[in-house]
Amino acid sequence: MSIEYEEQLAGSLVDSFPKDFGYGVENMDMMQEDLENSPSADSKPRILLMGLRRSGKSSIQKVVFHKMSPNETLFLESTNKIYKDDISGSSFVNFHIWDFPGQVDFFDPTFDYEMIFRGTGALIFVIDAQDDYVEALGRLHLTVSRAFRVNPEINFEVFIHKVDGLSDDHKIETQRDIHQRANDDLADASLEKLHLSFYLTSIYDHSIFEAFSKVVQKLIPQLPTLENLLNIFISCIFVNIFKIYIATDSSPVDMQSYELCCDMIDVVIDVSCIYGLKDDSNSNAYDKESLAIIKLNNTTVLYLKEVTKFLALVCILREESFERKGLIDYNFHCFRKAIHEVFEVSSSTQRTGAAVHSSHPSSSGNGLARLKSTALNGTPRSLV
Ligand SMILES: Nc1nc2c(ncn2[C@@H]2O[C@H](COP(=O)(O)OP(=O)(O)OP(=O)(O)O)[C@@H](O)[C@H]2O)c(=O)[nH]1
């Protein structure tokens, strides 16, 4: 895939991607001013990407949110600015990502780290598993303990990264060792309440998308409502155009199904971008008409349909269930309506400044109650 095509693709999908927006290390004051003045600063959760130099932070951001192919990250230059990405990935998932250069002295007294941590939803600390990680563990401890003291609500996520270069045994041993040492350091500092979540990640497979999905899901207050909706509807995955799954039904997500769903999104969006876009810049590669059905050779069917501007529902159905397509379409229609209702409630609550609490879907209106009865009357529920 050419770089021009990728840029065109990213540009056509995401309106608010100020790609080259960044602050030089020398421009910390400017960044701070922006933090204070930005109207969206309070409403959108912030995700910080931190870690030592060359640990893979920028690569993660580029691969997940800019559709860069993993091989191209070999040519990424070292970041010497803090990059801020405004991700408007779905009605539910809007956040800022701050990619910190490895060499920034984050605890420079002229730099107000309290302000940064106060508005942060998740702090992702990236550790290069192919390198000696002793220094990284020291830095991790320093960073999370400072952040926790300022804002104990932050979700602390540790990406044990670049595990593609490790054997399966080595991966497990590395995770165990990092887990043990990081938690020992916290116990020594009497910070047992600080919880770290660990993920094995690589940009060369879907593990980075899966890990990011889990990080993002923790920031979605409507998640239990979405899960309920999916449970009563069908076995499926609800993903956005970045292949981050927002919610699934309650059966555990197996990697193979998730990878299939991701590939389906790639096919639909890539083909639409290459062959579907008209010359006028107003047309979108992904819109209300976006729909794809692929029959697999194991008697299952992949079914993708647009839900909102950035969200799609991808279902894996048994072939015989798919014969009742009218019922599936009707259920989908109800599901889509329910999602829009949840979104409307959430945006109006956000406007009034109140917190959004999840509730059982049947309490959210007639559309949802109808969905429940329809679903129970004949929707296939099994996953591959
Ligand atoms: N094998 C492997 N290499 C990776 C992975 N992720 C990133 N890399 C490589 O790691 C190198 C450094 O990646 P960057 O994304 O520039 O690292 P960074 O943390 O942003 O570095 P600074 O900007 O210096 O802070 C690049 O050559 C990437 O190709 C991965 O999952 N596996």
The ligand as a Gaussian input file, in Angstrom:
#p B3LYP/6-31G(d) Opt

LIG

0 1
 N        9.936000      -6.215000      16.175000
 C        9.191000      -5.161000      16.471000
 N        9.674000      -3.913000      16.278000
 C        8.870000      -2.875000      16.603000
 C        7.559000      -3.049000      17.134000
 N        7.023000      -1.817000      17.377000
 C        7.960000      -0.924000      17.013000
 N        9.071000      -1.533000      16.533000
 C       10.313000      -0.911000      16.021000
 O       10.924000      -0.191000      17.079000
 C       11.637000       0.941000      16.561000
 C       11.327000       2.170000      17.392000
 O        9.966000       2.498000      17.238000
 P        9.371000       3.950000      17.541000
 O        7.906000       3.846000      17.353000
 O       10.087000       5.006000      16.777000
 O        9.735000       4.110000      19.080000
 P        9.387000       5.340000      20.063000
 O        9.120000       4.755000      21.402000
 O        8.315000       6.203000      19.492000
 O       10.791000       6.076000      20.073000
 P       11.124000       7.626000      20.472000
 O       10.421000       8.463000      19.465000
 O       12.611000       7.697000      20.354000
 O       10.642000       7.818000      21.864000
 C       11.220000       1.057000      15.087000
 O       12.266000       0.589000      14.295000
 C       10.016000       0.128000      14.951000
 O        9.934000      -0.476000      13.674000
 C        7.072000      -4.387000      17.316000
 O        5.954000      -4.668000      17.756000
 N        7.923000      -5.395000      16.982000

